[in-house]
Amino acid sequence: MNKIKSLKWGVAIAAHQTEGAYDKDKKGLSIWDTFTQKPYKIKDRSNAKIATDFYHRFEEDIDLAVDIGLQIFRFSVSWSRIFPDGTGIVNPKGIEFYNKVINYCLKVGIEPWITTYHWDLPQKLQDKGGWTNRDSISWYAAYITVLRNHFADRVQHWVLINEGIVCIGGGYFLGVHAPGKRGIRNFISSTHHLLLAQAEGFKVLKKKEGLQVGTAISCTKIEPYRNTTADHKAAIRIDTLMNRLFIEPHLGLGYPDNDFPTLKRISKYYKKGDIEALKTDFDFLGIQTYAREVVKAAWYIPYLGAIQVKPEKRNVKTSVMGWETYPEGVQYFLERFAKYNPKKTLWLSECGMALSKNEDEQKRIEYYQKVIEGMKTVLDKNINLKGILLWTLVDNFEWAEGYIPKFGIISLDRKTMQRKMKTSALWLKKYLSNIKL
C-alpha cells in the first residue's frame, strides 16, 4: 500500500485569529484583545474584534473543509470565553459555542481536535502576572478540567500548548506579542510555569480514558552563517532555545542548560519535585515548522550571543512574513524528533506558506508538493507519522502582522466576509480525491 495514502489530512485554526465576537456573550478580554489596542503593535493597525467571524460562520468554514476532503478540524478554545475572569465562574455561553462547533464537526463527518491554549490568556490573569505567576499552573489545570468535563466525551485528540517558545519568547522576552513583556526574568519564569502547567494539563485530561493528548512544538531549522567555532556555538545556542527547550524537560532530559547556560537561571524558580513533575509521556508530538534561520556569533547581544543573518543578505527569497520558507524542514524535524523515541506518534500539526494578497498561488501548491515529498521520505524510513494539518483554512488575523500575510487556502473578503476557494484549495481537493482512489 502507498504509505502516503495512510496519512490523515486536516486543517488548524486558532480562536483569536478567527472567532471575532471579542466581547459577545459575556466573553472576557484576552491579552491579545488588550495588546491590539496599543499603538504601533500590529503592522497594519488592525485587530481581531471581527477577524474571520468564525463565531457566527463556523458551519460555513467546516463545510468548506469537508468539501476539500479534509478529515480533521483542529480549533482552539478561547480561555476567556470559558472563564471571562480567567478563573471562577464558567460562562455557559462559551461552553454552548464550542459544543456547537464540536457537534457540527461530528454531524458532517470531520474529526474535531481541540487546542487548549493558542496564546490568548485572559487579561484578568495577566493582571496577576500571567505565566510569570506560579499560580498559572493551577489556573490552567482548572480550565482544562472544565474543557475535559464538557467536551472530552466527543473529542479524542487534544493539543495542550501551541508553540510555547513563540508565545513565551514573543510575549515575555521580546515583547512583540501579547502581553508585550520583555526581559530574561519574565522569560525564564514564564517558561518554567508554562511547562509545568502543560504537564499538569496532561494529567487532568488523561483522567478520562481513551484520550490522545499531545503538544505542538514550533521548530525552526537553525544553521551557522560561517564555518567557524563561534558561529557553530551560536547556532547550537539558538537551536537549543528554539527546538529543544519546550520539549526536552517533558522527555525527562531536564532543561538543556549545558548548551544554553542562561537557562540555569530557571533553577531560581524550582520547587521540590518540579523536574520530576515536568516529565510527561505525551501520546503524540505535533511538529510545526515553517522557516530556516541562519545565525552568526554576536557577543554584544545579551543572553543569546547570536544574531540572525537576514535572508535578503543571503540572497534568499522571503515570504511576505520576511521568512525563508523552508519545506525541507518537514523531513528534517520529523526525523529529528523520531530519534527521541522511534515509537512515538508524530503529527505534522502545522505547516503552511504566507503569500501577499496578489502573489501567485502556484507557490503555495509547490510548497505543499515539497512537503508531501518530505512526508513520503520519512514514511519510507518507517517513522511513525500519522498525518498533516495545514495552516490554515481561511486568511486570518496573523498576530503582530495583522491581515497582511495570507496563509489560507481560502480567501476572505473582510467587507462582505465572503469566502472563496483559492487555486491551492482546488488543487488540494483534487489531490485528496486522487489519493483516496
CORNOR-V761658 format. One record per pair of residues at least 12 apart in sequence whose ideal C-beta (glycine too) atoms are under 6 Angstrom apart, sorted by the first residue. I is the first residue (numbers start at 1). J is the second residue. Records with the same first field share a line. If there is no record, write none. Layout:
I = J, J
This chain:
3 = 379
4 = 376
5 = 435
7 = 387
8 = 71, 72, 387
9 = 70, 71, 388
10 = 70, 71, 72, 389
11 = 65, 70, 389, 390, 393
12 = 74, 350, 389, 391
13 = 75, 392, 393
14 = 76, 118
15 = 76, 78
16 = 32, 48, 120
17 = 396, 397
18 = 51, 52, 54, 396
19 = 54, 55
20 = 50, 51, 53, 55
21 = 55
22 = 49
25 = 93
26 = 84, 91, 93
27 = 80, 81
28 = 80, 84, 122
29 = 123
30 = 80, 120, 122
31 = 121, 123, 126, 178, 179
32 = 120, 178
34 = 123
35 = 178, 180
42 = 400, 402
43 = 401, 402, 404
44 = 402, 403, 404
46 = 402, 403
48 = 397
51 = 397
52 = 394, 396, 412
53 = 417
58 = 101
59 = 104
62 = 104, 105
64 = 410
65 = 393
66 = 108, 110
68 = 425, 428, 429
69 = 429, 432, 433
72 = 111, 113
73 = 105, 110, 112
74 = 113, 389
76 = 115, 118
77 = 98
78 = 120
79 = 122, 143
80 = 122
81 = 94
82 = 94
85 = 124
86 = 122, 124, 125
87 = 139
90 = 146
95 = 150
102 = 154
112 = 155
113 = 157
114 = 155, 158
115 = 159, 162
116 = 144, 160
117 = 161
118 = 162
119 = 167
125 = 139
126 = 179
130 = 179
131 = 190, 193, 194
132 = 186, 189, 190
134 = 193
136 = 193, 197
137 = 196, 197, 200
140 = 197, 201
141 = 200, 204
144 = 201, 204
145 = 204
148 = 205, 208
152 = 208
156 = 212
157 = 212
158 = 205, 213
159 = 214, 216, 286
160 = 198, 201, 215
161 = 198, 215
162 = 216
163 = 218
164 = 194, 246
165 = 218, 242, 246
166 = 218
168 = 190, 191, 194
172 = 186, 187, 190
173 = 187
176 = 400
184 = 303
188 = 265, 266
189 = 269
192 = 266, 269
195 = 249, 278
199 = 277, 278, 280
202 = 280
212 = 283
213 = 283
214 = 282, 283, 284, 285, 286
215 = 282
216 = 286, 288, 349
217 = 246, 247
218 = 288
219 = 243, 287, 289, 333
220 = 242, 291, 293
221 = 292, 326, 329, 332
222 = 235, 238, 239, 293
223 = 294
225 = 294, 296, 309
230 = 297
231 = 296, 297
234 = 295, 297, 306
235 = 295
236 = 259
237 = 260, 306
238 = 295, 306
240 = 256, 259, 260
241 = 260
244 = 256
249 = 278
250 = 278, 280
251 = 340
252 = 279
262 = 303
284 = 345, 347
285 = 337, 346
286 = 347, 349
287 = 333, 337, 348
288 = 349, 350
289 = 329, 333
291 = 323, 324, 326
292 = 324, 326
293 = 308
294 = 309
295 = 308
296 = 309
311 = 324
319 = 354
320 = 354, 356, 405
321 = 354, 405
325 = 353
327 = 367, 370, 371
330 = 371, 374
331 = 374, 377, 378
334 = 346, 378, 383, 385
338 = 383
345 = 384, 386
346 = 384, 385
347 = 386, 387
348 = 388
349 = 389
350 = 391
351 = 371
352 = 390, 391, 407
353 = 367
354 = 405, 407
355 = 406
361 = 422, 423, 424
364 = 424
365 = 424, 427
391 = 407
392 = 407, 408
393 = 408, 410
394 = 408, 410, 412, 419
395 = 408, 411, 412
409 = 422, 424, 425
410 = 425
